[in-house]
Amino acid sequence: MQRSIKYTALLFLMLILSATGLAQQILQRGPLGKPLQVLDETQQWTTPLLVASDADVEMYIPDVSSPEWLKQNYPVFQDKGQYVISMFTFYRTPDACRANQIGWGLSDAVHLDACIDIGYRLRQALVDTHLKTVTLMMAAMIGQDGQLMPDSLQTQPVSRTWADLDANSRTALEKTSAIVAKQMELYDQRIQGTP
């Protein structure tokens, strides 16, 4: 990964963390706990888009049609087919959260019991649509109140190919990339002045 791409992804990470101050709300809870509004990488509240679900979780992304998000991601997407996205996972049950905690090596009673208060997980990633890879730049749990839980913050970058992801994450990433590609095409037409 080139230095400019790493810098861009880290800049997004710093923006979301500095703006939230690790104590601000980054998700507004709606009926039955589903996210009603989410804070995107440009610090704008947007209506989340559902990109994957199963019996245990629902996965959402911010509205990638917002002018701020498009402007931020357009140059790198046009040049390299890459974009940075936040993905919000809504846990329908505490067991889904527990499975996620165990997957991250946090299988002690304290972390598993914390799932009663955890409603969501935020993952911020750099997606490469040409190489079909995703680099997780940041992950954290979000409480039922919509606030980032500072003690859950993970910032160790982890890269995977799309084929290495679980079925839900792969579906979410493929759907997200299709939506992003379409929005980038429309944005390009607007700035080029073509219909």
ZAGUKE-342530 format. One record per residue: residue in one letter; residue number from 1; z, x, y of N, C-alpha, C, O in turn. Coordinates in nm, 4 decimals, decimal comma, padded with zeros to 6 digits. Example, Ala and Ser with C-alpha at 12.3 -4.5 7.8 and 13.67 -1.06 7.14 Angstrom:
REM residues 2
   resn   resi       n.zz       n.xx       n.yy      ca.zz      ca.xx      ca.yy       c.zz       c.xx       c.yy       o.zz       o.xx       o.yy
      A      1    00,7800    01,3190   -00,5690    00,7800    01,2300   -00,4500    00,7800    01,3200   -00,3300    00,8465    01,4236   -00,3319
      S      2    00,7080    01,2850   -00,2250    00,7140    01,3670   -00,1060    00,7870    01,2900    00,0030    00,8039    01,3409    00,1138
***
This chain:
REM residues 195
   resn   resi       n.zz       n.xx       n.yy      ca.zz      ca.xx      ca.yy       c.zz       c.xx       c.yy       o.zz       o.xx       o.yy
      M      1    00,0000    00,0848   -00,1169    00,0000    00,0000    00,0000    00,0000    00,0891    00,1229    00,0744    00,1870    00,1293
      Q      2   -00,0815    00,0562    00,2183   -00,0928    00,1403    00,3358    00,0248    00,1194    00,4296    00,0892    00,0145    00,4288
      R      3    00,0516    00,2207    00,5100    00,1648    00,2191    00,6017    00,1596    00,1000    00,6980    00,2633    00,0393    00,7245
      S      4    00,0422    00,0651    00,7509    00,0332   -00,0450    00,8466    00,0726   -00,1780    00,7834    00,1331   -00,2623    00,8497
      I      5    00,0394   -00,1977    00,6572    00,0753   -00,3210    00,5889    00,2257   -00,3258    00,5657    00,2883   -00,4300    00,5850
      K      6    00,2837   -00,2138    00,5246    00,4285   -00,2083    00,5064    00,4988   -00,2355    00,6387    00,5974   -00,3090    00,6437
      Y      7    00,4477   -00,1763    00,7449    00,5073   -00,1958    00,8763    00,5020   -00,3427    00,9157    00,6005   -00,3971    00,9655
      T      8    00,3878   -00,4072    00,8938    00,3727   -00,5485    00,9279    00,4717   -00,6339    00,8505    00,5373   -00,7206    00,9082
      A      9    00,4830   -00,6103    00,7209    00,5757   -00,6880    00,6382    00,7203   -00,6641    00,6806    00,7993   -00,7583    00,6871
      L     10    00,7552   -00,5398    00,7093    00,8914   -00,5101    00,7525    00,9206   -00,5704    00,8891    01,0333   -00,6120    00,9158
      L     11    00,8209   -00,5753    00,9751    00,8379   -00,6382    01,1051    00,8707   -00,7860    01,0880    00,9599   -00,8381    01,1549
      F     12    00,7987   -00,8538    00,9985    00,8283   -00,9941    00,9706    00,9707   -01,0098    00,9189    01,0430   -01,1003    00,9606
      L     13    01,0103   -00,9221    00,8290    01,1451   -00,9266    00,7731    01,2486   -00,9103    00,8834    01,3455   -00,9860    00,8893
      M     14    01,2290   -00,8126    00,9703    01,3245   -00,7894    01,0782    01,3284   -00,9077    01,1734    01,4354   -00,9443    01,2221
      L     15    01,2134   -00,9680    01,2007    01,2102   -01,0834    01,2897    01,2926   -01,1988    01,2352    01,3735   -01,2576    01,3070
      I     16    01,2720   -01,2308    01,1089    01,3452   -01,3447    01,0537    01,4939   -01,3152    01,0445    01,5763   -01,4031    01,0699
      L     17    01,5291   -01,1925    01,0084    01,6704   -01,1585    00,9978    01,7367   -01,1490    01,1344    01,8504   -01,1932    01,1506
      S     18    01,6680   -01,0923    01,2327    01,7290   -01,0800    01,3647    01,7399   -01,2155    01,4325    01,8382   -01,2431    01,5013
      A     19    01,6403   -01,2991    01,4138    01,6439   -01,4303    01,4777    01,7483   -01,5204    01,4135    01,8130   -01,6000    01,4816
      T     20    01,7644   -01,5080    01,2846    01,8636   -01,5915    01,2178    02,0022   -01,5322    01,2320    02,1017   -01,6035    01,2193
      G     21    02,0101   -01,4023    01,2582    02,1391   -01,3373    01,2719    02,2235   -01,3504    01,1464    02,3450   -01,3306    01,1504
      L     22    02,1610   -01,3830    01,0371    02,2274   -01,4040    00,9092    02,3329   -01,5132    00,9162    02,4133   -01,5259    00,8239
      A     23    02,3351   -01,5923    01,0228    02,4320   -01,7005    01,0328    02,3674   -01,8271    01,0867    02,4342   -01,9299    01,0985
      Q     24    02,2425   -01,8222    01,1188    02,1728   -01,9377    01,1733    02,1043   -02,0165    01,0629    02,0746   -01,9648    00,9552
      Q     25    02,0811   -02,1391    01,0924    02,0116   -02,2259    00,9988    01,8642   -02,1864    00,9933    01,8008   -02,1694    01,0975
      I     26    01,8087   -02,1716    00,8721    01,6668   -02,1419    00,8566    01,5953   -02,2516    00,7789    01,4752   -02,2435    00,7534
      L     27    01,6714   -02,3548    00,7415    01,6159   -02,4670    00,6674    01,6939   -02,5914    00,7075    01,8169   -02,5896    00,7131
      Q     28    01,6219   -02,6988    00,7351    01,6862   -02,8263    00,7643    01,6692   -02,9160    00,6430    01,5579   -02,9434    00,5979
      R     29    01,7796   -02,9594    00,5931    01,7840   -03,0389    00,4707    01,7424   -03,1827    00,4986    01,7836   -03,2426    00,5980
      G     30    01,6599   -03,2373    00,4088    01,6155   -03,3752    00,4200    01,6757   -03,4621    00,3113    01,7730   -03,4226    00,2471
      P     31    01,6187   -03,5809    00,2897    01,6686   -03,6714    00,1863    01,6685   -03,6056    00,0483    01,5740   -03,5359    00,0112
      L     32    01,7750   -03,6288   -00,0260    01,7930   -03,5769   -00,1614    01,7896   -03,4242   -00,1670    01,7630   -03,3661   -00,2722
      G     33    01,8165   -03,3598   -00,0538    01,8248   -03,2143   -00,0497    01,6940   -03,1414   -00,0276    01,6934   -03,0201   -00,0069
      K     34    01,5832   -03,2134   -00,0316    01,4536   -03,1471   -00,0128    01,4446   -03,0919    00,1291    01,4977   -03,1523    00,2223
      P     35    01,3781   -02,9778    00,1464    01,3678   -02,9210    00,2819    01,2808   -03,0082    00,3723    01,1682   -03,0435    00,3373
      L     36    01,3350   -03,0417    00,4884    01,2640   -03,1233    00,5860    01,1879   -03,0354    00,6859    01,0760   -03,0678    00,7257
      Q     37    01,2503   -02,9235    00,7260    01,1910   -02,8255    00,8168    01,2337   -02,6869    00,7689    01,3442   -02,6694    00,7176
      V     38    01,1451   -02,5886    00,7861    01,1781   -02,4499    00,7528    01,1342   -02,3596    00,8674    01,0387   -02,3892    00,9391
      L     39    01,2054   -02,2501    00,8827    01,1721   -02,1515    00,9847    01,0703   -02,0543    00,9259    01,0947   -01,9937    00,8216
      D     40    00,9559   -02,0397    00,9935    00,8531   -01,9497    00,9400    00,8700   -01,8084    00,9960    00,9653   -01,7807    01,0688
      E     41    00,7771   -01,7200    00,9615    00,7851   -01,5792    01,0004    00,7687   -01,5571    01,1504    00,8001   -01,4491    01,2005
      T     42    00,7201   -01,6575    01,2224    00,7043   -01,6459    01,3674    00,8180   -01,7161    01,4412    00,8115   -01,7356    01,5626
      Q     43    00,9222   -01,7540    01,3670    01,0404   -01,8212    01,4214    01,0100   -01,9613    01,4738    01,0745   -02,0079    01,5677
      Q     44    00,9133   -02,0277    01,4141    00,8788   -02,1653    01,4478    00,9270   -02,2570    01,3360    00,9144   -02,2239    01,2181
      W     45    00,9820   -02,3717    01,3730    01,0169   -02,4723    01,2735    00,8899   -02,5449    01,2328    00,8143   -02,5913    01,3182
      T     46    00,8663   -02,5549    01,1027    00,7482   -02,6250    01,0534    00,7876   -02,7168    00,9387    00,8922   -02,7000    00,8760
      T     47    00,7019   -02,8134    00,9133    00,7201   -02,9009    00,7981    00,6714   -02,8257    00,6753    00,5567   -02,7811    00,6722
      P     48    00,7560   -02,8108    00,5741    00,7154   -02,7327    00,4569    00,6125   -02,8051    00,3711    00,6072   -02,9280    00,3675
      L     49    00,5311   -02,7258    00,3024    00,4289   -02,7773    00,2114    00,4720   -02,7477    00,0686    00,5056   -02,6337    00,0365
      L     50    00,4713   -02,8485   -00,0171    00,5048   -02,8312   -00,1579    00,3875   -02,7639   -00,2278    00,2747   -02,8128   -00,2207
      V     51    00,4132   -02,6513   -00,2958    00,3052   -02,5787   -00,3639    00,3244   -02,5693   -00,5148    00,2312   -02,5317   -00,5859
      A     52    00,4432   -02,6024   -00,5654    00,4655   -02,6041   -00,7110    00,5980   -02,6738   -00,7394    00,6886   -02,6741   -00,6561
      S     53    00,6078   -02,7325   -00,8580    00,7341   -02,7947   -00,8976    00,7390   -02,8126   -01,0484    00,6365   -02,8158   -01,1166
      D     54    00,8603   -02,8241   -01,0975    00,8833   -02,8628   -01,2362    01,0150   -02,9406   -01,2385    01,0625   -02,9830   -01,1331
      A     55    01,0732   -02,9597   -01,3531    01,1955   -03,0390   -01,3638    01,3147   -02,9726   -01,2948    01,4101   -03,0413   -01,2585
      D     56    01,3111   -02,8405   -01,2761    01,4253   -02,7672   -01,2216    01,4128   -02,7268   -01,0753    01,5130   -02,7211   -01,0040
      V     57    01,2908   -02,6986   -01,0296    01,2725   -02,6462   -00,8943    01,1497   -02,7072   -00,8269    01,0588   -02,7589   -00,8919
      E     58    01,1510   -02,6989   -00,6942    01,0334   -02,7275   -00,6121    01,0141   -02,6067   -00,5220    01,1111   -02,5531   -00,4684
      M     59    00,8891   -02,5632   -00,5047    00,8603   -02,4454   -00,4232    00,7781   -02,4872   -00,3016    00,6767   -02,5560   -00,3136
      Y     60    00,8242   -02,4441   -00,1846    00,7636   -02,4811   -00,0572    00,7264   -02,3565    00,0221    00,7849   -02,2496    00,0046
      I     61    00,6270   -02,3731    00,1100    00,5916   -02,2699    00,2076    00,5919   -02,3340    00,3458    00,5818   -02,4563    00,3564
      P     62    00,6032   -02,2543    00,4517    00,5891   -02,3096    00,5864    00,4461   -02,3603    00,6073    00,3554   -02,3272    00,5310
      D     63    00,4285   -02,4394    00,7099    00,2955   -02,4893    00,7455    00,2108   -02,3727    00,7968    00,2314   -02,3239    00,9080
      V     64    00,1160   -02,3291    00,7149    00,0333   -02,2131    00,7506   -00,0842   -02,2500    00,8415   -00,1715   -02,1671    00,8672
      S     65   -00,0861   -02,3734    00,8895   -00,1900   -02,4108    00,9855   -00,1403   -02,3965    01,1293   -00,2146   -02,4245    01,2233
      S     66   -00,0155   -02,3534    01,1473    00,0359   -02,3387    01,2835   -00,0361   -02,2233    01,3533   -00,0606   -02,1194    01,2919
      P     67   -00,0701   -02,2408    01,4805   -00,1426   -02,1361    01,5536   -00,0695   -02,0014    01,5539   -00,1331   -01,8965    01,5447
      E     68    00,0637   -02,0040    01,5645    00,1403   -01,8797    01,5684    00,1289   -01,8043    01,4359    00,1093   -01,6827    01,4344
      W     69    00,1414   -01,8775    01,3243    00,1339   -01,8135    01,1932   -00,0060   -01,7558    01,1704   -00,0206   -01,6431    01,1229
      L     70   -00,1076   -01,8333    01,2042   -00,2454   -01,7869    01,1859   -00,2737   -01,6627    01,2699   -00,3320   -01,5660    01,2209
      K     71   -00,2327   -01,6657    01,3954   -00,2561   -01,5513    01,4843   -00,1876   -01,4257    01,4308   -00,2437   -01,3164    01,4378
      Q     72   -00,0670   -01,4412    01,3776    00,0091   -01,3270    01,3259   -00,0568   -01,2661    01,2020   -00,0586   -01,1440    01,1863
      N     73   -00,1108   -01,3508    01,1143   -00,1635   -01,3047    00,9858   -00,3145   -01,2816    00,9839   -00,3649   -01,2147    00,8936
      Y     74   -00,3863   -01,3348    01,0802   -00,5327   -01,3307    01,0801   -00,5920   -01,1897    01,0696   -00,6777   -01,1677    00,9840
      P     75   -00,5501   -01,0930    01,1531   -00,6162   -00,9613    01,1479   -00,6086   -00,8947    01,0103   -00,7089   -00,8433    00,9609
      V     76   -00,4917   -00,8954    00,9489   -00,4750   -00,8287    00,8196   -00,5446   -00,9080    00,7091   -00,5984   -00,8499    00,6148
      F     77   -00,5433   -01,0409    00,7211   -00,6121   -01,1211    00,6199   -00,7629   -01,0950    00,6258   -00,8271   -01,0787    00,5221
      Q     78   -00,8186   -01,0912    00,7451   -00,9623   -01,0675    00,7601   -01,0002   -00,9275    00,7117   -01,1050   -00,9090    00,6499
      D     79   -00,9153   -00,8301    00,7400   -00,9452   -00,6911    00,7065   -00,9185   -00,6573    00,5601   -00,9973   -00,5867    00,4971
      K     80   -00,8071   -00,7079    00,5058   -00,7643   -00,6649    00,3727   -00,7345   -00,7786    00,2748   -00,7020   -00,7533    00,1588
      G     81   -00,7453   -00,9045    00,3209   -00,7136   -01,0166    00,2325   -00,5647   -01,0290    00,2057   -00,5243   -01,0767    00,0996
      Q     82   -00,4824   -00,9864    00,3016   -00,3373   -00,9892    00,2837   -00,2721   -01,0797    00,3873   -00,3234   -01,0979    00,4977
      Y     83   -00,1581   -01,1357    00,3492   -00,0780   -01,2155    00,4412    00,0682   -01,2090    00,3981    00,0992   -01,1770    00,2834
      V     84    00,1569   -01,2399    00,4917    00,2999   -01,2453    00,4630    00,3417   -01,3912    00,4653    00,3046   -01,4664    00,5555
      I     85    00,4194   -01,4304    00,3650    00,4603   -01,5703    00,3537    00,6064   -01,5781    00,3104    00,6557   -01,4923    00,2371
      S     86    00,6736   -01,6810    00,3564    00,8077   -01,7133    00,3081    00,7944   -01,8283    00,2099    00,7257   -01,9266    00,2376
      M     87    00,8594   -01,8162    00,0962    00,8582   -01,9230   -00,0029    01,0015   -01,9707   -00,0226    01,0924   -01,8915   -00,0475
      F     88    01,0190   -02,1000   -00,0110    01,1502   -02,1620   -00,0239    01,1551   -02,2368   -00,1565    01,0749   -02,3271   -00,1803
      T     89    01,2489   -02,1993   -00,2423    01,2671   -02,2669   -00,3702    01,3862   -02,3606   -00,3579    01,4973   -02,3176   -00,3269
      F     90    01,3624   -02,4885   -00,3824    01,4676   -02,5896   -00,3823    01,5164   -02,6059   -00,5252    01,4391   -02,6401   -00,6147
      Y     91    01,6452   -02,5810   -00,5460    01,7041   -02,5967   -00,6788    01,7444   -02,7423   -00,6976    01,8316   -02,7924   -00,6266
      R     92    01,6820   -02,8095   -00,7916    01,7175   -02,9488   -00,8189    01,8534   -02,9591   -00,8874    01,9216   -03,0610   -00,8765
      T     93    01,8922   -02,8535   -00,9578    02,0204   -02,8527   -01,0290    02,0862   -02,7156   -01,0141    02,0175   -02,6162   -00,9912
      P     94    02,2192   -02,7098   -01,0268    02,2860   -02,5791   -01,0253    02,2402   -02,4888   -01,1401    02,2422   -02,3665   -01,1263
      D     95    02,1993   -02,5470   -01,2522    02,1531   -02,4650   -01,3645    02,0286   -02,3841   -01,3283    02,0122   -02,2714   -01,3752
      A     96    01,9416   -02,4403   -01,2460    01,8223   -02,3664   -01,2025    01,8633   -02,2457   -01,1188    01,8058   -02,1377   -01,1322
      C     97    01,9619   -02,2643   -01,0334    02,0152   -02,1533   -00,9534    02,0785   -02,0484   -01,0446    02,0572   -01,9286   -01,0262
      R     98    02,1553   -02,0933   -01,1417    02,2212   -01,9991   -01,2337    02,1185   -01,9146   -01,3090    02,1362   -01,7939   -01,3252
      A     99    02,0121   -01,9783   -01,3545    01,9067   -01,9038   -01,4253    01,8474   -01,7972   -01,3342    01,8183   -01,6862   -01,3788
      N    100    01,8294   -01,8307   -01,2064    01,7762   -01,7348   -01,1104    01,8744   -01,6208   -01,0876    01,8343   -01,5045   -01,0823
      Q    101    02,0014   -01,6529   -01,0741    02,1036   -01,5496   -01,0546    02,1058   -01,4533   -01,1735    02,1105   -01,3316   -01,1553
      I    102    02,1024   -01,5075   -01,2934    02,1032   -01,4243   -01,4142    01,9802   -01,3339   -01,4164    01,9891   -01,2166   -01,4526
      G    103    01,8645   -01,3899   -01,3771    01,7410   -01,3118   -01,3714    01,7501   -01,1936   -01,2765    01,6816   -01,0932   -01,2960
      W    104    01,8340   -01,2042   -01,1738    01,8534   -01,0953   -01,0776    01,9699   -01,0053   -01,1174    02,0094   -00,9175   -01,0407
      G    105    02,0256   -01,0268   -01,2378    02,1347   -00,9420   -01,2844    02,2700   -00,9800   -01,2281    02,3627   -00,8989   -01,2297
      L    106    02,2829   -01,1020   -01,1783    02,4079   -01,1484   -01,1177    02,4716   -01,2545   -01,2073    02,4849   -01,3705   -01,1682
      S    107    02,5104   -01,2135   -01,3265    02,5583   -01,3097   -01,4256    02,7104   -01,3233   -01,4307    02,7634   -01,3883   -01,5209
      D    108    02,7811   -01,2629   -01,3351    02,9268   -01,2761   -01,3342    02,9660   -01,4166   -01,2874    02,8855   -01,4876   -01,2271
      A    109    03,0889   -01,4552   -01,3156    03,1370   -01,5902   -01,2854    03,1289   -01,6235   -01,1363    03,0973   -01,7369   -01,1001
      V    110    03,1570   -01,5265   -01,0504    03,1537   -01,5514   -00,9059    03,0144   -01,5967   -00,8623    03,0010   -01,6958   -00,7906
      H    111    02,9111   -01,5245   -00,9052    02,7747   -01,5598   -00,8659    02,7288   -01,6903   -00,9297    02,6613   -01,7705   -00,8652
      L    112    02,7642   -01,7119   -01,0539    02,7225   -01,8351   -01,1211    02,7946   -01,9565   -01,0634    02,7340   -02,0624   -01,0477
      D    113    02,9225   -01,9424   -01,0318    02,9975   -02,0526   -00,9711    02,9485   -02,0829   -00,8297    02,9584   -02,1968   -00,7839
      A    114    02,8959   -01,9824   -00,7606    02,8448   -02,0016   -00,6243    02,7266   -02,0978   -00,6211    02,6943   -02,1528   -00,5158
      C    115    02,6627   -02,1181   -00,7342    02,5451   -02,2058   -00,7386    02,5770   -02,3504   -00,7020    02,4860   -02,4269   -00,6698
      I    116    02,7024   -02,3887   -00,7061    02,7414   -02,5226   -00,6620    02,7087   -02,5391   -00,5134    02,6710   -02,6478   -00,4698
      D    117    02,7232   -02,4313   -00,4355    02,7000   -02,4361   -00,2909    02,5610   -02,3893   -00,2496    02,5245   -02,3991   -00,1325
      I    118    02,4833   -02,3387   -00,3448    02,3494   -02,2872   -00,3135    02,2469   -02,3963   -00,3396    02,2425   -02,4548   -00,4479
      G    119    02,1653   -02,4226   -00,2401    02,0624   -02,5239   -00,2571    01,9224   -02,4674   -00,2699    01,8331   -02,5319   -00,3248
      Y    120    01,9033   -02,3448   -00,2182    01,7683   -02,2925   -00,2051    01,7682   -02,1403   -00,2195    01,8717   -02,0742   -00,2110
      R    121    01,6484   -02,0884   -00,2414    01,6266   -01,9435   -00,2391    01,5074   -01,9179   -00,1472    01,4065   -01,9881   -00,1540
      L    122    01,5199   -01,8183   -00,0626    01,4114   -01,7746    00,0250    01,3578   -01,6438   -00,0292    01,4338   -01,5515   -00,0583
      R    123    01,2272   -01,6364   -00,0424    01,1610   -01,5105   -00,0784    01,0523   -01,4868    00,0252    00,9729   -01,5763    00,0544
      Q    124    01,0487   -01,3675    00,0802    00,9435   -01,3317    00,1744    00,8593   -01,2237    00,1090    00,9113   -01,1223    00,0625
      A    125    00,7292   -01,2463    00,1060    00,6422   -01,1567    00,0299    00,5137   -01,1243    00,1042    00,4650   -01,2018    00,1866
      L    126    00,4610   -01,0078    00,0722    00,3286   -00,9658    00,1158    00,2337   -00,9951    00,0002    00,2506   -00,9420   -00,1095
      V    127    00,1353   -01,0787    00,0246    00,0403   -01,1203   -00,0789   -00,0933   -01,0518   -00,0544   -00,1443   -01,0530    00,0576
      D    128   -00,1499   -00,9925   -00,1584   -00,2819   -00,9304   -00,1519   -00,3759   -01,0133   -00,2387   -00,3681   -01,0104   -00,3615
      T    129   -00,4649   -01,0874   -00,1725   -00,5555   -01,1767   -00,2458   -00,6696   -01,1011   -00,3129   -00,7304   -01,1531   -00,4065
      H    130   -00,6997   -00,9808   -00,2678   -00,8066   -00,9018   -00,3303   -00,7582   -00,8358   -00,4588   -00,8266   -00,8405   -00,5611
      L    131   -00,6401   -00,7741   -00,4535   -00,5854   -00,7052   -00,5704   -00,5062   -00,7982   -00,6618   -00,4681   -00,7597   -00,7724
      K    132   -00,4815   -00,9211   -00,6152   -00,4011   -01,0196   -00,6901   -00,2624   -00,9626   -00,7198   -00,2151   -00,9638   -00,8334
      T    133   -00,1985   -00,9121   -00,6123   -00,0621   -00,8611   -00,6231    00,0257   -00,9294   -00,5192   -00,0227   -00,9846   -00,4204
      V    134    00,1542   -00,9242   -00,5441    00,2525   -00,9759   -00,4495    00,3676   -00,8765   -00,4444    00,4158   -00,8303   -00,5478
      T    135    00,4113   -00,8440   -00,3223    00,5245   -00,7540   -00,3037    00,6370   -00,8321   -00,2381    00,6260   -00,8742   -00,1229
      L    136    00,7439   -00,8507   -00,3116    00,8613   -00,9182   -00,2588    00,9305   -00,8232   -00,1621    00,9732   -00,7145   -00,2009
      M    137    00,9414   -00,8641   -00,0368    01,0020   -00,7798    00,0660    01,1482   -00,8147    00,0893    01,2283   -00,7288    00,1261
      M    138    01,1828   -00,9420    00,0676    01,3184   -00,9875    00,0925    01,3422   -01,1138    00,0130    01,2527   -01,1966   -00,0032
      A    139    01,4640   -01,1275   -00,0363    01,5053   -01,2506   -00,1032    01,6508   -01,2767   -00,0678    01,7295   -01,1836   -00,0508
      A    140    01,6853   -01,4032   -00,0570    01,8238   -01,4411   -00,0281    01,8441   -01,5863   -00,0679    01,7497   -01,6650   -00,0745
      M    141    01,9679   -01,6190   -00,0939    02,0046   -01,7568   -00,1224    02,0328   -01,8281    00,0093    02,0716   -01,7662    00,1084
      I    142    02,0125   -01,9586    00,0082    02,0389   -02,0429    00,1243    02,1372   -02,1502    00,0797    02,1171   -02,2156   -00,0226
      G    143    02,2432   -02,1675    00,1570    02,3440   -02,2670    00,1235    02,2937   -02,4090    00,1432    02,1864   -02,4314    00,1993
      Q    144    02,3729   -02,5041    00,0962    02,3390   -02,6459    00,1128    02,3257   -02,6823    00,2605    02,2582   -02,7793    00,2950
      D    145    02,3907   -02,6040    00,3478    02,3850   -02,6281    00,4920    02,2600   -02,5701    00,5577    02,2414   -02,5848    00,6785
      G    146    02,1738   -02,5043    00,4795    02,0504   -02,4483    00,5329    02,0647   -02,3100    00,5927    01,9697   -02,2586    00,6518
      Q    147    02,1815   -02,2483    00,5788    02,2036   -02,1150    00,6348    02,1863   -02,0072    00,5285    02,2261   -02,0237    00,4132
      L    148    02,1258   -01,8968    00,5705    02,1093   -01,7807    00,4840    02,2469   -01,7286    00,4435    02,3373   -01,7201    00,5267
      M    149    02,2628   -01,6942    00,3172    02,3900   -01,6414    00,2672    02,3803   -01,4885    00,2676    02,3168   -01,4308    00,1794
      P    150    02,4432   -01,4218    00,3669    02,4260   -01,2771    00,3854    02,4584   -01,1932    00,2627    02,3934   -01,0913    00,2391
      D    151    02,5570   -01,2337    00,1845    02,5951   -01,1526    00,0688    02,4925   -01,1574   -00,0436    02,5025   -01,0812   -00,1397
      S    152    02,3946   -01,2458   -00,0326    02,2914   -01,2566   -00,1367    02,1626   -01,1832   -00,1004    02,0689   -01,1800   -00,1801
      L    153    02,1573   -01,1248    00,0181    02,0355   -01,0614    00,0685    01,9926   -00,9437   -00,0186    02,0728   -00,8555   -00,0493
      Q    154    01,8660   -00,9433   -00,0578    01,8065   -00,8343   -00,1355    01,6822   -00,7866   -00,0614    01,5939   -00,8665   -00,0302
      T    155    01,6750   -00,6574   -00,0334    01,5623   -00,6037    00,0434    01,4881   -00,4921   -00,0286    01,4053   -00,4243    00,0321
      Q    156    01,5156   -00,4724   -00,1539    01,4440   -00,3711   -00,2323    01,3057   -00,4259   -00,2676    01,2969   -00,5230   -00,3428
      P    157    01,1966   -00,3667   -00,2156    01,0630   -00,4186   -00,2471    01,0333   -00,4132   -00,3973    01,0639   -00,3152   -00,4652
      V    158    00,9739   -00,5197   -00,4458    00,9341   -00,5301   -00,5861    00,7912   -00,5827   -00,5880    00,7625   -00,6863   -00,5281
      S    159    00,7009   -00,5118   -00,6567    00,5601   -00,5540   -00,6642    00,5253   -00,6002   -00,8047    00,5728   -00,5454   -00,9042
      R    160    00,4402   -00,7035   -00,8100    00,3929   -00,7579   -00,9371    00,2474   -00,8018   -00,9201    00,2021   -00,8323   -00,8097
      T    161    00,1764   -00,8041   -01,0319    00,0455   -00,8695   -01,0297    00,0704   -01,0185   -01,0469    00,1757   -01,0593   -01,0959
      W    162   -00,0259   -01,0990   -01,0069   -00,0096   -01,2433   -01,0216    00,0085   -01,2802   -01,1686    00,0833   -01,3723   -01,2014
      A    163   -00,0603   -01,2080   -01,2567   -00,0524   -01,2372   -01,4002    00,0879   -01,2137   -01,4556    00,1242   -01,2731   -01,5571
      D    164    00,1672   -01,1285   -01,3910    00,3025   -01,0982   -01,4383    00,4072   -01,2003   -01,3936    00,5225   -01,1925   -01,4361
      L    165    00,3691   -01,2950   -01,3095    00,4643   -01,3928   -01,2573    00,4865   -01,5064   -01,3565    00,4031   -01,5319   -01,4434
      D    166    00,6008   -01,5743   -01,3422    00,6230   -01,6934   -01,4236    00,5225   -01,8006   -01,3805    00,4643   -01,7918   -01,2723
      A    167    00,5026   -01,9002   -01,4645    00,3981   -02,0007   -01,4416    00,4141   -02,0719   -01,3077    00,3153   -02,0923   -01,2371
      N    168    00,5363   -02,1101   -01,2714    00,5592   -02,1802   -01,1455    00,5256   -02,0928   -01,0253    00,4591   -02,1379   -00,9320
      S    169    00,5714   -01,9681   -01,0276    00,5438   -01,8770   -00,9155    00,3952   -01,8470   -00,9043    00,3417   -01,8382   -00,7938
      R    170    00,3283   -01,8314   -01,0176    00,1839   -01,8053   -01,0161    00,1090   -01,9256   -00,9584    00,0195   -01,9094   -00,8754
      T    171    00,1458   -02,0463   -01,0025    00,0833   -02,1677   -00,9495    00,1055   -02,1775   -00,7994    00,0126   -02,2068   -00,7241
      A    172    00,2290   -02,1529   -00,7557    00,2610   -02,1592   -00,6130    00,1795   -02,0582   -00,5335    00,1285   -02,0900   -00,4261
      L    173    00,1673   -01,9375   -00,5853    00,0937   -01,8316   -00,5164   -00,0560   -01,8616   -00,5103   -00,1195   -01,8400   -00,4071
      E    174   -00,1118   -01,9107   -00,6190   -00,2543   -01,9452   -00,6207   -00,2838   -02,0594   -00,5236   -00,3821   -02,0546   -00,4495
      K    175   -00,1987   -02,1620   -00,5241   -00,2190   -02,2746   -00,4330   -00,2003   -02,2302   -00,2879   -00,2777   -02,2684   -00,2001
      T    176   -00,0974   -02,1495   -00,2635   -00,0729   -02,0984   -00,1287   -00,1919   -02,0168   -00,0796   -00,2362   -02,0340    00,0339
      S    177   -00,2434   -01,9291   -00,1630   -00,3565   -01,8442   -00,1229   -00,4812   -01,9265   -00,0945   -00,5579   -01,8928   -00,0043
      A    178   -00,5028   -02,0337   -00,1698   -00,6171   -02,1218   -00,1431   -00,5997   -02,1923   -00,0085   -00,6951   -02,2042    00,0685
      I    179   -00,4783   -02,2388    00,0194   -00,4507   -02,3042    00,1479   -00,4685   -02,2045    00,2618   -00,5312   -02,2361    00,3629
      V    180   -00,4134   -02,0840    00,2458   -00,4240   -01,9805    00,3493   -00,5705   -01,9454    00,3745   -00,6122   -01,9353    00,4899
      A    181   -00,6487   -01,9266    00,2690   -00,7906   -01,8916    00,2850   -00,8642   -01,9989    00,3644   -00,9443   -01,9671    00,4523
      K    182   -00,8377   -02,1253    00,3340   -00,9040   -02,2355    00,4056   -00,8612   -02,2371    00,5523   -00,9449   -02,2539    00,6411
      Q    183   -00,7310   -02,2196    00,5784   -00,6827   -02,2195    00,7162   -00,7364   -02,0999    00,7943   -00,7655   -02,1121    00,9133
      M    184   -00,7498   -01,9857    00,7296   -00,8065   -01,8675    00,7957   -00,9538   -01,8901    00,8293   -01,0012   -01,8472    00,9345
      E    185   -01,0253   -01,9568    00,7405   -01,1661   -01,9887    00,7667   -01,1781   -02,0805    00,8883   -01,2625   -02,0578    00,9749
      L    186   -01,0946   -02,1834    00,8953   -01,0968   -02,2754    01,0092   -01,0553   -02,2048    01,1385   -01,1135   -02,2286    01,2443
      Y    187   -00,9552   -02,1187    01,1292   -00,9094   -02,0435    01,2456   -01,0195   -01,9500    01,2953   -01,0420   -01,9383    01,4158
      D    188   -01,0873   -01,8840    01,2030   -01,1974   -01,7948    01,2382   -01,3078   -01,8719    01,3109   -01,3633   -01,8234    01,4095
      Q    189   -01,3390   -01,9906    01,2624   -01,4409   -02,0732    01,3279   -01,3982   -02,1098    01,4696   -01,4805   -02,1098    01,5612
      R    190   -01,2697   -02,1411    01,4883   -01,2205   -02,1765    01,6221   -01,2316   -02,0585    01,7177   -01,2775   -02,0744    01,8309
      I    191   -01,1898   -01,9395    01,6729   -01,1928   -01,8264    01,7660   -01,3341   -01,7730    01,7871   -01,3627   -01,7118    01,8900
      Q    192   -01,4220   -01,7959    01,6907   -01,5616   -01,7549    01,7054   -01,6428   -01,8595    01,7816   -01,7550   -01,8333    01,8250
      G    193   -01,5836   -01,9797    01,7971   -01,6529   -02,0871    01,8675   -01,7628   -02,1524    01,7868   -01,8580   -02,2059    01,8435
      T    194   -01,7507   -02,1487    01,6525   -01,8508   -02,2131    01,5672   -01,7900   -02,3354    01,5006   -01,6697   -02,3382    01,4743
      P    195   -01,8724   -02,4375    01,4729   -01,8207   -02,5610    01,4107   -01,7908   -02,5443    01,2636   -01,7470   -02,6390    01,1983
***
